[in-house]
Amino acid sequence: MHATGDKMFCSTKALHHLQQARKELGCSSAKYLCVNLTGEEVTWTFKTLALNVGVSPDKYATHSVRIGGASALLSGEADSLEINLLGRWMSHSYEDYPVLAPDSARGLSRRMI
């Protein structure tokens, strides 16, 4: 994990905020990062956020995180073993969800030659 420098999407800033919240909630010694959080709560949060930004909540759930992570790793040229391990994928089914990130499209025509 490294700092991206992006004001909105920086994984180290997000981790810092999670750790701070854990301290404030008295959960800093818990084994897992997101303690006592159910899949239903995560799904509800995703759907609420989708509504807040004006998109359909029907397409968002906990699976969005897994496929989003796999897509980001694919765009970052991670190999399939890394993607399987990090996302706990038992197969290569993440390849069935082709999501082309703008950055990954750069240089495609050059690679076709």
C-alpha positions, 0 to 999 in steps of 0.5 A: 500500500502506498500514498497516491497523493489523490485527495479523494482516493488515497488508500493510506489516508483511508486506512488512517481514517479507519484506524482512527475510527477504531480507536474512537470506537474502542475497537483498536485491539480487534483482530479485523480492520472492519469489526462487527460489520455485516455484509448487509451493512456494507451493502446498505451503505453502498446503496445509500451512497449510490443514491446520494450521488444520483446513480441506481443502487441496484448495481452495487453490493459487497461484490462491487468491492471484489470485482472493483479490486480485481479490475484495478489489479488487472489494470495494474498488470497484476498476475492471476495468482496475485488477484486470486490470493488478494481477492480470495477468488477460487477461480478466474471468474473475475475475468468474466467481468471485463471492466476497462479502466481508462488508464489501462486503455493507454497504449493498446494500439501500440501493443497490437502491432 
